[in-house]
Structures are given as C-alpha cells and as structure tokens.
C-alpha cells in the first residue's frame, strides 16, 4: 500500500511511523512534511511540499500524483477547510473528520453551544464580536469577584495559542485586545470561567458508531516549568496519565460517548480521531475543548503504544466496521520532551539556521525515538528551522524509567550559541504520584 499523510510536524512523523510498522505498507508520503521525517527510515518515505495546508485543491493535486490507497488528513487547518470532503468526492479513501464534523474544533463558540445542548460538563461562557461589549462584561465580572480566573479564547484555529489566561480585570482587558492578533480566528471570541484543576488528554477513534478510547495522556502547554509562562503548541507530554485512573468511566460516559452520539444527532457522524482536553475539578472531569485530530505532542506518547496494525484500524474506520477490530496497546509508560528554539513562542528568528548537535547520539539510545518538526537536514547535519524543533520520546516500564531516558537523551542535544530550550519538569505530577505509590 501507499499512504499519504497530510501535515508537517512531529505528529505526522509519529503517524508515519505507525504506518511504517504495518507489513501492508510499502510507501509513505507526508505532505508538506519536513526534512527530518524521511531521515533514516526503514521503508520508502517521501515528503512533498508542493501543497498548502490551507489549500485543499493543492492537496488534491498531491493525491492525484501519488494515487495513495489511504489518505490520512492529520492537520487541523486541512480538516477545517474540507480536505476530507474534497478527497472523498474525488474517489480517495480518506481517514479524518469531515468539515462539518471537525467544526467541534474549528468553531469554539459552536462547540461550547454543542456541549451545553448535550449536557457535556464544561465551563460557563459568553461570546463577543466587539472589544467594547467584552470589556464591559469583564469589568462586571471582576466587580463581583476580584481575582477570578477566566480564559479569553479565539473561536477559530490558532495553532494551540488562542486561549489566554487572566486573573484580574487589567489582564482580562489586555487579553481581549490581543484577540485582534489572531485575525479572522479572533473576530468572535469567548470569555470562559476558568477551571482550576489538573488537565489531561484523551483520544478516541470512531467510525461514527463504534469507538475505542486510547490510553490517556497529559500535555504541558506553557513554555516554562510548572505550567508558567506563555501558551505554546505543547512542550511535552506523558502517557498514561495517572490522574484519569479513577475517572475513566465518567470520562467515557459524559465526555466521549455523549459527544459522538451528539454529533450523529447533529447530522455530522464523527469519523476519525476525537481529542478531549479535560480537567479534573473537585474529582470530576470537565471539558476544556475538543479537537478533531491527534494532538501534538500527545500523539508522540500514545500512538507508539498501539500494537494492532494501524492500517487495519484506519481501514475499519473508513469502512465503518471499527467494532470488528481488536485494538491492543502495550503497557509501557512514555515521556515526550519537546526541544524548541530559544525565544519560542515569541521571536526566535535569531536561532533559525543555527546548527543542532547531538541528535544522532540521542536517536541511537535504547528506548528513545526522535520525531522531527522544525529540523532542516543537510546531509548528516541538522539545523534549526522553526519554533518547536523535535520531540524526544522515551519508553519505560514506568514513568521514572521513561523520564530518565528522555532527559538523558535530550542532554546530548544542543544548538550553537546555547539556543535550545526545553522544560525540565515533564511528568512531575505523575512522578510524585508514582513515588508515593511505591513507598
């Protein structure tokens, strides 16, 4: 088989490795992809950057060129603009949510109203399309409750950076004004009650009827240790997340099953990967958001643990017979540490083009895999070419072993001029839990 994956980052690198493990697959194309995806692969892996993720017609041209047996649309912009619909209409076998189904991600206002309609636990919210009305609302909120936690959220897609935290009226008004920088995505925005608790991620795969929930994960969104600093696309992740152990049934019944059933009632049967970003508040799970695809970096710690042939799973979804497949996962723990250019998510332009050292050494460590995102490759040399550059993923029998391997691996890596940034605390909550449990 030939498989075409639509996307460009470490998530798509991870997905390509899942397909590469299948004896049914001979050739993989990732479009537009990145240099590091095709480095040191066991099978034929190509990238083709002659397409745009916001240009479905250019993706159709790529599909027509390679004539893949499966097209896996993995990226949010491509999903939101109807790439799955266009490819399906043109006779391709496509894995991913339709434009109508992926609205659960690309329209945050609609998504919150959907949750309210189907009684899915979520924070209170108001939406606005003008600064003036939003500022007046924020002032009234803080008159009644000084110090209240709120999030100002762009309704459209913002690469994971559209949720801005505020804890006082000055911050709230500042964040409202920042919605302009997101352009059309921030034209309509929400002010939501902040939920104080521990966050988690859960991924389900669905054919519109049957679904399977993978091992849980925990993302680390902010740039600095202990969840401080600016919001990013994600600086690391772990799986499984112990915080979900006692609430797994409630997560399924109230947050996953209700969403899939609700989408069917809305006339948009959900086929593909459904992401739940959740938070535990007073022992109960609540929704932060839904996404319509694998997350990055959670994909890097969840998908490698799937032991069932990924082609069999995806094919069953496309053919609406997921319930027939026995999906198996291993029992390993995984830790992902994201290496980024210093300055990310702000200005990191000075880092672009600088040499990255030590990736080969890290790649050769047992139980460690490197997935590329913003790494340019020239022969055997690597260069910084983005904000988030690569994901170091390590596996182990438990969180301690996986974390030790991950940080031993990234310790080999540096960028000339000391320009590598990464968090040093990924998995700290579960490390504390694990140590308490064994003591």
N, C-alpha and C positions, 0 to 999 in steps of 0.2 A: 504494500500500500504506500501511497504518497499522502502525507498530511501537511496541510498549510495552516499555520498558526498566525493570527493577526494580533500584533503587539510588538513592543520593542524593549521591554525591561527584563529584570531578573525573574519576574513572574513567568514571562514567556519562555525564558531559558529553562526554568523548572518544568513547565508544561512539556517542553520539547524533550526533556529527559524522561518524562513519564511515557511518552510515546516511543522513545528510543528503546525502552526496555521491552517493548512488545515484539515478539517474533514475527508479527504480521506486518510490521512497518519496515520499509526499505529506505525511504527518502523523506526528509523533513525540510520544509521551507518556513522560515519565520520572516514575516513582512510587517514593518520595515526591518525589524530586528536590530541587532548591534554586533559589533566586531567580535566580542568575546563569546557569543552564543555558539559560533562554529569552531571555536578553538578546542583542539584535542578531543574530537568526538569519535565514537565507535562506528557510527553509521554516517551516511551522507547527509550533512546538514548544511543548508544554504541560507543566506539572508538576501532579501531583495528590497532595497529602499526606494523603489520607484512607485511608491504609493504613499498616500497620506491617511492617517487615522481618522481625519475629519472629512475624507473624500471617498465615500463608498464606491463610486464609479471607478476610481483608481484601484481599489481593492478587487473589484470585479475583473478588471483587466489582468491583474496578477493571477487570479484564479483561472481565467481563461488560458493564460500562458502555460501554467503548470498542470492543469486538469487534475487536481487532487481528489482522492477518494473521500477525504474528510476535510472540512474547513472548520477550525476551532477559533471563533471570534472571542478573544480574551480581554479586550481593552474597552474601557467604558465609553470613550467618545465614539468608537466604531459601533458599539451596541446602540447607543443613544440615537445615532443618525440612521438606523435602519439597515445596517450592513447585512445582518442575518436575513432580513426580509428580501433584500435585493438578490443575494446569492441564492436563496431558496427558489425565488421566482425564476432564476436562470438555470435551474436544474442541479445545483450543487447540494451535497449532503452536508448540512451545517449544524454545528453544536454551538449553542448560545441563545440568549434571550432575544426575542423579537423587540422591535422598538416599543410596541405597546406594553409588553411585559417589563422591559427594562425601565419604564417610567418610574417604577418603585425606587430607582436610584436617581435618575436624571431630573426629577421634579420633586424636590424635598417638600414643597407645600402639598402637592397631591399625595405624596407618600404618608405624611402626617395625617391628612384627612382620611386616607385609606385605613390607617391604624385605628383612628377614632371610630370609624364606621364598623369595623370588625372586632372591636373590643380588644385590641392588642395593647398591652401595657406600655405607655410612652409618656414623655413629659408634656405638660401644658405648653401651648404655643400661641402666638399671634403672628400674622404675616403682614408685610407692608410693602408698598412700592414707592414710598417717599421718605426722605430723611425726617421731615418735619413731624409727621404722624408718629414715626418710630421714636423720635427723641421725646416727644410729649408722653408717650407710653412708658418709656424708660424712666423719665422723671417721676411719674406717678408710682411706678413700681418701687423705686428707691425711697420715695417719701414714706411709703408704708413699711418697707423692710430694708433698711440700710445694711449693706454688706451682702445682699442677696447674690447668689451665683446664677448667672444667665449665660447663654450662648447666643451670639448673633451669627446666623447661618445663611450663606447664599443658597438660593433654591436650586441653582444649576450646578453643573460639574466644575470643580475647582482643583482637581488632582489631589484631593485629600487635605487641602489647606483652607477650606471655606468655612470652618467653624471657629469662631473667635470668642474667647472667654472674657467675661467681665465680672467684677465683684463690687463695683461701685458705679455711681452714675457717670462720673467722668470717663471711666473706661468704657462704659456701655456706649456713650455718645461717640467716643473716638472709634469704636469698632463699627458702629453704624455708618460713620463717614467712610470707613475703609471698604465698605461693600462696593463702592464705585470702581475700585481697582480690579474687581472681577468681571467688569464689563456686563454683557448680557446675562451672565450667570448670576450676577448680584443685583440685577434690576428688581427682582422680587426677593425679599429676604425674610427670615423668621427671627423672632426673639423667643427663645425657649427657656423654660425653667431648667436650671442646672440640676443634674442628678449627682449626688455625692455618693460614691461607692467605687468598687473595683470593677474595671472593664474586662470584657472577654470577647472573643470572636468565635462564631460557629458557622460552619459551611454545610449546606445541604445540596445534594444533586437531585434534580427532579425531572420527570418526563411529562409533568402536568397532572399526573395522577399519583403514581408511586414516588417515593423519595427515600433517600438514605442520608443520614447525618454523619459526617466525618468527625474524627477526634477534634476536640476544642483547641483553641489557641488563645494567646494573649499578645496583642500588638503593643508597641511602645511608640506613640505618635510624636512626642515632643523631642526637641533636639538635644536636650540636656538631661543628665542623670536625675532620677527620682521625679520624672514627669514635669520637669521645669523647662522654661524657655518656649520658643515659638513652635507652632504646629508644623509638622513636616508630612511627607508621604509615608513615613514609618521608618524608625531607626533600629528595629529588631523585633524578634518575636520568639515565643516558646510554644511547644505543644507536647503533651496535652496540658491544659490549664487546670490546676487542681481546684480553683475556685468554682468550677462548674460541676464538680463531682456530685454534690448533694442536690443540685437543682436541674440536672439534665432532663428529667422527665417533664418538669414545668417549662423548661426552655422549648422542648419539642411541642408540647401541647398548646402553649399560649403564644409562642413567638414564631415557630416554624410552620406547624400544621395549619394554624389559622391563616397565615399569610398565603400559603399555597392554595388552600381552599378559597380564600377571598379573591385571589387573582383569577381563579376559574370563574367565580361568580361575576367578576368584572368583565368577562369575555376576553381575558388575556391569559390563557393557560400557561403556567410558568414552566418552561423547559430550559434547563441549563443549571448553572451554579447560582444558588441564592446565599448571599452573605448576610449574617446577622451580626451587627455590632451591638453588644449588650452591656449592661452594667447591673451589678448586684446592689440593690438598695434595701437595707434592713432585711437581708436574707432572701429577697425576692428578685427575680430577673426582670429587667425592663429594657425596652428598645432604645438604642441611640440612633441607629439608622439601618436600612437595608441597602445592599449593593447587589448588582446583577452579574457578578463575576468573582473569580478568585481575587483575594486581596494580595497586596504586596506590602510587607514581607511574610504574611501568614502562609501563603501558598508554599513558600520555601520550606516550611516546617511541617505542613500537613500532607501535601501530595506525595512527597517521597516515601511516606509510610504506607501508601496504598499498595497492597501486594497483588490484588486482582489486576489482570491485564487491562490497562486503561482504555485500549481500543474497544474491548468488549463492553466496558461500562458506557463509553460515549456512544457507541453504535446502538446499544439498547435504549439510550435516551432518544436518539434520533428516530428509532423505530417504535417508540412508545411502548417498550416492554422492559423497563428497568426492574420491575418486580421479579423478573426471572433470573436476575444476576445475583450471585453470591459475592458480595463485596467484602473483602478481607483487608484488615490493616495490621501492621506489626505492633509490638508493644514497646517500642523504643521511645525515648524522650529526645526531642530535638531543640536546639537553640540556634537562632539566627542573629548575627551581629552585622549591621549594615555599615560599610565603610563609605564615608562621604567626603566631599571636598570641604576644606575648612572655609567657613563662611556660609555654607548651606544652612537654612533655606533662603538666606539673604544673598548678598553679592559674593559669588565665588569665582568671578571671571579671571582673577589673577592665577587661579590654580589650573585652569584649562591648559592642556598641553604639557604639563609637568609629568615627569617620569614616575611611574609606580614601581616599586621594588618589592620583591618577596612573594608575589602571588604564586609563582611556581612552587616555592617551598611549602606554602600553605596548602596548595592543591594536592601535594604528594603525601600529606599526613593522613594516617588511617582514620576512617570515620568522618572525614571532612570533605565537603564539596563547596566549590566557589561558583556562584551564579552571577553573571555579568549584567550590568545595566549601563553605566556610563564609562566603560573602559574602551579606549581605542587601541588597536593591536597593529603593530608594525613589525612583522617578522616574529621575533621572540621578545620584543619589547612592548611594554604596556604604558599607556598614557591616560591621564585624567581627561574625561570628555563629558562631564556632566556634574550634577549635584550629588545624587546617590550613585555611587560608582559600582559597588559589588556587594553581594551578600555572602558572608561566611556562615555555612550551616554545618553543625556538628551533631552527631547522634551518639547516644549512650544508653546504658541500662536505666539511668535515672537522670534527673536534672543536673545533679552535681557533675557527673561524668561528661554530659553533653556540654555544659557550660565551660568546664575546664578545657576541653578540646577546642571549643570555639575561640576562647581567648588565647590559648596557646598558638592557634593558627594565625589569628589577626596580629599577634605580637610580631610575627615575621614580616609584616607588611608596613611600608611607609611610602610617603610621597615626598619627593625632593623639596627641601625647604620646610620640612615638618608640617605639611599641609593635609595630613589625613586626620579626619575627625570621626570618632565613634563613641557611643555610650559604653560605659564600663559596668553597667548595673543590670543588663538584660537578664530577666528571670529572678530578680532579687526576692520578690514576694514568695515565689514557689520554692526557692532555696531555703528561705526561713521556715516555710511550712514543712518541707521535707526534713530539715534538721530537727524540728520539733517532733515529727512523727517517729523518727528513728531513735530519738533519745527517750 
